[in-house]
Amino acid sequence: MKQALNLICRLQLWKDTKGQDLIEYALMAGFVAVAAGAIMPGVSDSISTIFSKVGSVMTASAAS
């Protein structure tokens, strides 16, 4: 019985799409940032700084 409940929980997690919109918006924002950096070279340094800060915050939060 416990194995059946475990399987049901796994299937429910597999079908969960609550975070899908957030991932799609993040990918779109990344695409726009790369396009803006390609079109306006002066902005590329600012974009690089922002992505570096986001990356370091995500790394710090994953470590804790």
Backbone as CSV, one residue per row, in Angstrom:
resi,resn,N_x,N_y,N_z,CA_x,CA_y,CA_z,C_x,C_y,C_z
1,MET,0.819,-1.194,0.000,0.000,0.000,0.000,0.863,1.259,0.000
2,LYS,1.964,1.202,0.765,2.852,2.355,0.840,3.500,2.632,-0.518
3,GLN,3.832,1.568,-1.238,4.436,1.731,-2.565,3.450,2.364,-3.544
4,ALA,2.178,2.005,-3.424,1.163,2.575,-4.310,1.003,4.065,-4.038
5,LEU,0.996,4.452,-2.777,0.883,5.871,-2.435,2.113,6.642,-2.911
6,ASN,3.274,6.041,-2.798,4.503,6.669,-3.265,4.455,6.877,-4.776
7,LEU,3.967,5.892,-5.498,3.843,6.000,-6.952,2.854,7.094,-7.335
8,ILE,1.747,7.182,-6.629,0.740,8.214,-6.912,1.326,9.607,-6.681
9,CYS,2.080,9.759,-5.601,2.707,11.057,-5.327,3.694,11.438,-6.425
10,ARG,4.474,10.471,-6.903,5.417,10.752,-7.985,4.706,11.164,-9.268
11,LEU,3.628,10.504,-9.574,2.881,10.857,-10.784,2.274,12.249,-10.681
12,GLN,1.811,12.624,-9.507,1.247,13.958,-9.324,2.323,15.020,-9.473
13,LEU,3.525,14.775,-8.960,4.618,15.728,-9.118,5.028,15.850,-10.577
14,TRP,4.975,14.754,-11.313,5.345,14.768,-12.730,4.397,15.644,-13.538
15,LYS,3.114,15.655,-13.164,2.111,16.428,-13.896,1.997,17.863,-13.409
16,ASP,2.681,18.213,-12.325,2.597,19.555,-11.754,3.265,20.561,-12.685
17,THR,2.530,21.589,-13.108,3.059,22.594,-14.036,2.981,24.000,-13.454
18,LYS,2.977,24.120,-12.144,2.835,25.442,-11.523,4.018,26.352,-11.809
19,GLY,5.233,25.832,-11.902,6.410,26.653,-12.136,6.739,26.847,-13.602
20,GLN,5.951,26.291,-14.474,6.243,26.346,-15.906,6.221,27.771,-16.436
21,ASP,5.268,28.582,-16.035,5.178,29.956,-16.518,6.400,30.767,-16.116
22,LEU,6.848,30.589,-14.896,8.016,31.322,-14.413,9.249,30.982,-15.235
23,ILE,9.418,29.725,-15.556,10.576,29.312,-16.360,10.483,29.907,-17.765
24,GLU,9.298,29.917,-18.328,9.131,30.483,-19.671,9.439,31.973,-19.685
25,TYR,8.992,32.704,-18.665,9.286,34.141,-18.587,10.780,34.381,-18.384
26,ALA,11.435,33.554,-17.596,12.873,33.700,-17.384,13.641,33.451,-18.677
27,LEU,13.244,32.440,-19.424,13.896,32.176,-20.711,13.682,33.321,-21.692
28,MET,12.485,33.875,-21.702,12.203,34.998,-22.599,13.013,36.226,-22.197
29,ALA,13.124,36.489,-20.886,13.925,37.630,-20.420,15.392,37.445,-20.796
30,GLY,15.885,36.222,-20.686,17.263,35.947,-21.089,17.475,36.164,-22.580
31,PHE,16.513,35.739,-23.366,16.610,35.936,-24.817,16.614,37.422,-25.171
32,VAL,15.742,38.189,-24.539,15.683,39.630,-24.795,16.991,40.294,-24.372
33,ALA,17.564,39.864,-23.245,18.825,40.443,-22.778,19.964,40.145,-23.754
34,VAL,20.010,38.931,-24.267,21.065,38.582,-25.232,20.881,39.374,-26.518
35,ALA,19.647,39.512,-26.963,19.381,40.295,-28.179,19.750,41.763,-27.973
36,ALA,19.408,42.308,-26.802,19.752,43.705,-26.521,21.264,43.888,-26.477
37,GLY,21.975,42.927,-25.914,23.434,43.009,-25.885,24.047,42.933,-27.265
38,ALA,23.423,42.167,-28.145,23.943,42.054,-29.513,23.675,43.328,-30.314
39,ILE,22.524,43.945,-30.055,22.158,45.148,-30.809,22.856,46.383,-30.261
40,MET,22.940,46.490,-28.935,23.544,47.657,-28.290,24.746,47.213,-27.466
41,PRO,25.932,47.268,-28.028,27.118,46.770,-27.323,27.395,47.497,-25.994
42,GLY,26.977,48.725,-25.858,27.199,49.468,-24.611,26.417,48.903,-23.445
43,VAL,25.346,48.208,-23.721,24.489,47.647,-22.677,25.000,46.277,-22.221
44,SER,25.844,45.654,-23.007,26.270,44.286,-22.710,27.008,44.173,-21.378
45,ASP,27.770,45.206,-20.986,28.452,45.155,-19.693,27.451,45.160,-18.543
46,SER,26.408,45.958,-18.656,25.380,45.998,-17.616,24.643,44.671,-17.525
47,ILE,24.338,44.084,-18.658,23.635,42.799,-18.686,24.512,41.720,-18.066
48,SER,25.789,41.729,-18.384,26.710,40.747,-17.818,26.781,40.881,-16.297
49,THR,26.799,42.107,-15.799,26.841,42.336,-14.356,25.577,41.809,-13.684
50,ILE,24.440,42.062,-14.290,23.169,41.606,-13.720,23.114,40.085,-13.677
51,PHE,23.505,39.415,-14.765,23.475,37.951,-14.788,24.472,37.369,-13.784
52,SER,25.608,38.034,-13.593,26.578,37.568,-12.602,26.008,37.654,-11.196
53,LYS,25.315,38.763,-10.891,24.706,38.923,-9.568,23.603,37.887,-9.350
54,VAL,22.783,37.660,-10.352,21.719,36.663,-10.234,22.316,35.277,-10.025
55,GLY,23.362,34.965,-10.758,24.015,33.673,-10.611,24.609,33.473,-9.225
56,SER,25.236,34.508,-8.684,25.828,34.371,-7.349,24.758,34.239,-6.274
57,VAL,23.629,34.939,-6.428,22.538,34.808,-5.463,21.943,33.408,-5.525
58,MET,21.773,32.876,-6.718,21.229,31.519,-6.859,22.182,30.474,-6.289
59,THR,23.476,30.664,-6.499,24.451,29.734,-5.942,24.437,29.782,-4.426
60,ALA,24.355,30.977,-3.870,24.317,31.116,-2.404,23.055,30.497,-1.814
61,SER,21.931,30.667,-2.502,20.687,30.106,-1.970,20.652,28.580,-2.106
62,ALA,21.298,28.048,-3.118,21.346,26.593,-3.282,22.258,25.953,-2.234
63,ALA,23.267,26.690,-1.798,24.209,26.163,-0.816,23.605,26.134,0.591
64,SER,22.633,26.997,0.840,22.072,27.042,2.202,20.859,26.166,2.362
